[in-house]
Amino acid sequence: MLRLVVTFGALGPAERVFGQSPKRLRVVGFAGASNVPLWVGQERGFFAQQGVEPVFEITPNSVEMVRNLYEGRFDLAFSSIDNVIAYDEGQGEAGLTSNPDFVALFGIDDGMLSLVAAPEIRSIADLKGKTVSIDAMTTGFAFVLRAMLANAGLAEADVVFSKVGGGAQRLQALLRGEQTATLLNAPLDGMAVSKGFVRLATARSAIGPLQGGVGMTRRDAAARMRDELEAFIRGYREAIQWLAQPANRGDAADCIGRHMRVGRDEALQVYDRLLDPSNGIFRDMRISREGVDTVLRLRSIYGIPRKSLSDPDRYIDASYLSRALNK
């Protein structure tokens, strides 16, 4: 069974650097490789040097994550930009009582998503009549999956959608045989493949450029916590830069192994996937406008109530990233 270990706080206390206690920032995210820079930043003191202490938790699903962010239990979330768009447009699944005014501050990756299926499945078309799992029907990467199915000639009625939760939950359900296929991010997809499951396609290969993970929050919270958020961005960027140095591959694998409870070879595979220059983490942390255009196109097709969406700037505030990296 996949076990996830969460680290709370950095090793080196920020008060040694600044002479005062670090400012805490409550962060939530899903299981996946995008958390590695945060763990590295904690362990290597990159956040502490910036005077911020991230306290990180894994969420079981996007609905719970959105509710907790909306209600102020967390200050920042690692999530798909589709969640920002969905809830700002009143198309979300969590049933919020008002417009949350979510905003994306920086980019993380393109989702690093693969459609993974049971060993007997050889093509996406083979999923006809099968059950596929998702996090939620109207948010996250469910639309990506629906587009991948449609491109392979399958209508929505050709498969059965099952709401299971986040990637870790979907992986376990897939391994138990409860569903036939699901979208998984790195390194969960690799874990499934190592057990004999089949990678049918990557999201990028099937539907083109995609903006996946971002750092999201509420605009009012961002305004109140600008200093903490910019400090977090600097620490996260420093962690990415450290990871990008080939000499640190072994130490990075040690960090991955500790937090994800995987063996050395698997940890090295996670590192290599994360640092892939074409399909890995966004080293400049910028949000891909072309990738957001894809998300808006999918949401215009599948979102309910139906809306035509085309303006990425409605959901992005790049000033936090710009100020953080230019100080």
C-alpha positions as CSV (number, residue, x, y, z in Angstrom):
1,M,0.0,0.0,0.0
2,L,1.3,3.5,-0.9
3,R,2.2,5.4,2.2
4,L,2.9,9.1,2.2
5,V,5.0,10.9,4.8
6,V,4.5,14.6,5.4
7,T,7.2,16.9,6.8
8,F,6.2,19.8,9.0
9,G,8.7,22.6,9.0
10,A,12.2,23.1,7.9
11,L,15.3,21.7,9.6
12,G,17.1,25.0,10.2
13,P,14.9,27.4,12.2
14,A,14.6,30.8,10.5
15,E,15.2,32.6,13.7
16,R,18.9,31.8,13.4
17,V,18.9,33.8,10.2
18,F,16.5,36.6,11.0
19,G,16.6,36.7,14.8
20,Q,12.8,36.1,14.9
21,S,10.3,33.3,14.5
22,P,9.5,32.3,10.9
23,K,6.1,33.1,9.6
24,R,4.0,30.0,9.1
25,L,2.2,29.3,5.8
26,R,-0.3,26.5,5.7
27,V,0.0,24.6,2.4
28,V,-2.1,21.8,1.1
29,G,-1.6,19.6,-1.9
30,F,-2.1,16.2,-3.6
31,A,0.3,13.3,-3.6
32,G,2.8,13.6,-6.3
33,A,6.2,14.7,-7.5
34,S,5.4,18.4,-7.3
35,N,5.8,18.2,-3.6
36,V,9.5,17.3,-3.9
37,P,10.7,21.0,-4.0
38,L,8.7,21.8,-0.9
39,W,10.3,18.8,1.0
40,V,13.7,19.8,-0.3
41,G,13.1,23.4,0.7
42,Q,12.2,22.4,4.2
43,E,15.1,20.0,4.7
44,R,17.7,22.3,3.1
45,G,16.5,25.4,4.9
46,F,15.6,27.3,1.7
47,F,12.3,28.5,3.2
48,A,13.8,29.2,6.6
49,Q,16.4,31.5,4.9
50,Q,13.4,33.4,3.5
51,G,11.7,33.7,6.9
52,V,8.8,31.4,6.2
53,E,7.8,28.0,7.6
54,P,5.5,26.0,5.3
55,V,3.3,23.5,7.2
56,F,2.2,21.0,4.6
57,E,-0.7,18.5,4.4
58,I,-1.9,16.0,1.8
59,T,-5.6,16.3,0.8
60,P,-7.7,13.3,0.0
61,N,-9.6,15.0,-2.8
62,S,-10.2,18.3,-4.6
63,V,-13.6,19.0,-3.0
64,E,-12.1,18.9,0.5
65,M,-9.1,20.9,-0.6
66,V,-11.2,23.7,-2.1
67,R,-13.6,23.9,0.9
68,N,-10.7,24.1,3.3
69,L,-8.9,26.8,1.2
70,Y,-12.2,28.7,0.9
71,E,-12.8,28.6,4.7
72,G,-9.3,29.7,5.5
73,R,-7.9,26.5,6.9
74,F,-5.1,26.8,4.4
75,D,-3.2,29.7,2.9
76,L,-2.0,28.1,-0.3
77,A,-2.9,25.1,-2.3
78,F,-1.0,23.1,-4.9
79,S,-3.8,22.2,-7.3
80,S,-4.8,22.3,-11.0
81,I,-5.5,25.7,-12.5
82,D,-8.8,24.2,-13.6
83,N,-9.9,24.4,-10.0
84,V,-9.3,28.1,-10.0
85,I,-11.3,28.6,-13.2
86,A,-14.1,26.2,-12.2
87,Y,-14.9,27.8,-8.9
88,D,-14.4,31.4,-10.1
89,E,-16.9,30.6,-12.8
90,G,-19.4,29.0,-10.5
91,Q,-18.9,25.5,-12.1
92,G,-17.2,23.8,-9.1
93,E,-18.4,20.8,-7.2
94,A,-17.8,21.8,-3.6
95,G,-21.0,23.9,-3.3
96,L,-19.4,27.1,-1.9
97,T,-21.8,29.8,-0.6
98,S,-20.1,32.6,-2.5
99,N,-17.5,33.3,-5.2
100,P,-14.2,32.4,-3.7
101,D,-12.2,34.6,-6.0
102,F,-9.4,32.1,-6.3
103,V,-6.2,33.1,-8.2
104,A,-3.2,31.3,-9.5
105,L,0.1,32.8,-8.5
106,F,2.7,30.6,-10.1
107,G,3.0,27.5,-12.3
108,I,4.3,24.1,-11.1
109,D,3.9,21.6,-14.0
110,D,1.7,20.5,-16.9
111,G,0.1,17.9,-14.6
112,M,2.6,15.2,-15.6
113,L,-0.4,13.1,-16.3
114,S,-0.7,9.6,-17.9
115,L,-3.8,7.5,-18.6
116,V,-3.0,4.1,-16.9
117,A,-5.0,1.0,-17.4
118,A,-5.2,-2.7,-16.3
119,P,-2.7,-5.0,-18.0
120,E,-5.3,-6.5,-20.4
121,I,-6.1,-3.0,-21.9
122,R,-4.1,-2.2,-25.0
123,S,-5.6,1.0,-26.3
124,I,-7.9,3.8,-25.1
125,A,-10.6,2.3,-27.4
126,D,-10.5,-0.9,-25.3
127,L,-12.0,1.1,-22.4
128,K,-15.4,1.0,-23.9
129,G,-17.8,-0.5,-21.3
130,K,-15.2,-0.2,-18.6
131,T,-15.1,1.8,-15.3
132,V,-12.6,4.7,-15.1
133,S,-11.9,6.6,-11.9
134,I,-11.7,10.4,-11.4
135,D,-11.4,12.8,-8.5
136,A,-14.5,14.8,-9.2
137,M,-16.8,15.0,-12.3
138,T,-16.7,18.7,-12.8
139,T,-13.2,19.9,-11.7
140,G,-9.6,18.9,-11.8
141,F,-8.4,16.7,-14.6
142,A,-11.8,15.0,-15.3
143,F,-12.2,17.1,-18.5
144,V,-8.7,16.1,-19.6
145,L,-9.7,12.4,-19.3
146,R,-13.0,13.0,-21.1
147,A,-11.1,14.8,-24.0
148,M,-8.7,11.9,-24.2
149,L,-11.5,9.4,-24.4
150,A,-13.3,11.5,-27.1
151,N,-10.2,11.8,-29.2
152,A,-10.1,8.0,-29.2
153,G,-13.7,7.8,-30.4
154,L,-15.4,7.1,-27.1
155,A,-18.5,9.0,-26.0
156,E,-19.1,9.7,-22.3
157,A,-21.7,7.0,-22.2
158,D,-19.2,4.5,-23.4
159,V,-17.5,4.3,-20.0
160,V,-18.6,4.4,-16.4
161,F,-17.1,7.2,-14.3
162,S,-16.4,6.5,-10.6
163,K,-15.5,9.3,-8.2
164,V,-12.6,7.9,-6.0
165,G,-10.6,10.9,-4.8
166,G,-7.0,12.1,-5.3
167,G,-4.2,10.3,-7.1
168,A,-3.1,8.2,-4.2
169,Q,-6.7,6.9,-3.7
170,R,-7.1,6.3,-7.4
171,L,-3.9,4.4,-7.6
172,Q,-4.9,2.0,-4.8
173,A,-8.3,1.5,-6.3
174,L,-6.7,0.7,-9.7
175,L,-4.3,-1.8,-8.1
176,R,-7.2,-3.5,-6.3
177,G,-9.0,-3.9,-9.6
178,E,-11.9,-1.7,-8.6
179,Q,-11.6,0.4,-11.8
180,T,-10.0,-0.4,-15.2
181,A,-8.2,2.9,-15.8
182,T,-7.5,6.3,-14.4
183,L,-5.4,9.4,-14.9
184,L,-2.3,9.5,-12.6
185,N,0.4,12.1,-12.1
186,A,4.1,11.4,-11.6
187,P,5.3,9.3,-9.8
188,L,2.0,7.4,-9.2
189,D,1.8,6.5,-12.9
190,G,5.2,4.9,-12.7
191,M,4.3,2.9,-9.6
192,A,1.3,1.4,-11.5
193,V,3.4,0.7,-14.6
194,S,6.0,-1.1,-12.4
195,K,3.3,-3.5,-11.3
196,G,2.3,-4.4,-14.8
197,F,-0.3,-1.8,-15.6
198,V,-0.2,-0.1,-19.0
199,R,0.5,3.6,-19.8
200,L,-2.0,4.2,-22.7
201,A,-1.0,7.8,-23.4
202,T,0.2,11.0,-21.7
203,A,-2.2,13.9,-21.5
204,R,0.3,16.1,-23.4
205,S,0.6,13.6,-26.3
206,A,-3.2,13.3,-26.5
207,I,-4.5,16.9,-26.2
208,G,-1.4,19.1,-26.5
209,P,0.0,21.7,-24.1
210,L,-1.6,21.8,-20.7
211,Q,-1.3,24.0,-17.6
212,G,-1.6,21.6,-14.7
213,G,-0.5,22.4,-11.2
214,V,-0.3,25.9,-9.9
215,G,0.0,27.6,-6.5
216,M,-3.5,28.9,-5.8
217,T,-5.1,31.0,-3.1
218,R,-7.9,33.5,-2.5
219,R,-7.1,37.0,-3.7
220,D,-8.0,38.6,-0.3
221,A,-5.7,36.1,1.4
222,A,-2.9,36.8,-1.1
223,A,-3.1,40.5,-0.4
224,R,-2.9,39.9,3.4
225,M,0.0,37.5,3.1
226,R,2.0,38.9,0.2
227,D,5.3,38.9,2.1
228,E,4.9,35.2,3.2
229,L,3.8,34.1,-0.3
230,E,6.7,35.8,-2.0
231,A,9.1,34.3,0.6
232,F,7.6,30.9,-0.2
233,I,8.0,31.4,-3.9
234,R,11.7,32.3,-3.4
235,G,12.3,29.2,-1.3
236,Y,10.5,26.9,-3.7
237,R,12.5,28.4,-6.6
238,E,15.7,27.8,-4.7
239,A,14.7,24.2,-4.1
240,I,14.0,23.7,-7.9
241,Q,17.4,25.2,-8.7
242,W,19.1,22.9,-6.2
243,L,17.3,19.9,-7.7
244,A,18.3,20.9,-11.2
245,Q,22.0,20.4,-10.4
246,P,22.9,16.9,-11.5
247,A,25.4,16.6,-8.6
248,N,22.4,16.7,-6.2
249,R,20.5,13.8,-7.8
250,G,21.6,11.3,-5.2
251,D,20.7,13.5,-2.2
252,A,17.4,14.4,-3.9
253,A,16.6,10.7,-4.3
254,D,17.3,10.2,-0.6
255,C,14.8,13.0,0.2
256,I,12.2,11.4,-2.1
257,G,12.7,8.0,-0.7
258,R,12.2,9.3,2.9
259,H,9.0,11.1,2.2
260,M,7.4,8.8,-0.3
261,R,8.7,5.6,1.3
262,V,10.0,4.2,-2.0
263,G,13.2,2.4,-2.8
264,R,16.3,3.9,-4.2
265,D,15.7,3.0,-7.9
266,E,12.1,4.2,-7.7
267,A,13.2,7.5,-6.0
268,L,15.7,8.1,-8.8
269,Q,13.0,7.5,-11.4
270,V,10.8,10.1,-9.6
271,Y,13.7,12.6,-9.7
272,D,14.4,12.0,-13.4
273,R,10.7,12.4,-14.2
274,L,10.4,15.6,-12.2
275,L,13.5,17.2,-13.7
276,D,12.8,16.2,-17.3
277,P,13.5,19.5,-19.2
278,S,10.5,19.0,-21.5
279,N,7.8,17.4,-19.4
280,G,8.9,18.0,-15.8
281,I,8.5,20.7,-13.3
282,F,8.4,24.3,-14.6
283,R,11.9,25.6,-13.6
284,D,10.9,29.3,-14.1
285,M,7.6,28.8,-12.2
286,R,5.8,30.7,-14.9
287,I,2.2,29.8,-15.9
288,S,1.9,28.6,-19.5
289,R,-0.6,30.8,-21.3
290,E,-0.9,28.2,-24.1
291,G,-1.5,25.5,-21.5
292,V,-4.3,27.7,-19.8
293,D,-5.8,28.1,-23.3
294,T,-6.2,24.3,-23.4
295,V,-7.8,24.3,-20.0
296,L,-10.3,27.0,-21.0
297,R,-11.1,25.2,-24.2
298,L,-11.9,22.0,-22.3
299,R,-14.0,23.9,-19.7
300,S,-15.9,25.7,-22.4
301,I,-16.9,22.3,-23.8
302,Y,-17.6,20.3,-20.6
303,G,-18.3,22.9,-17.9
304,I,-21.8,23.3,-16.4
305,P,-23.4,25.8,-16.7
306,R,-22.0,26.2,-20.2
307,K,-19.8,29.3,-20.7
308,S,-17.4,30.4,-23.4
309,L,-14.1,31.1,-21.6
310,S,-11.0,32.6,-23.3
311,D,-9.2,35.0,-21.1
312,P,-6.3,33.5,-19.0
313,D,-5.7,36.8,-17.2
314,R,-8.9,36.5,-15.3
315,Y,-7.4,33.7,-13.2
316,I,-3.7,34.7,-12.9
317,D,-1.8,37.3,-10.9
318,A,1.8,37.1,-12.0
319,S,2.9,40.0,-9.8
320,Y,3.7,37.8,-6.8
321,L,6.1,35.6,-8.9
322,S,7.6,38.7,-10.5
323,R,8.3,40.6,-7.3
324,A,9.5,37.5,-5.5
325,L,12.1,36.6,-8.1
326,N,13.3,40.1,-8.7
327,K,14.0,41.1,-5.2
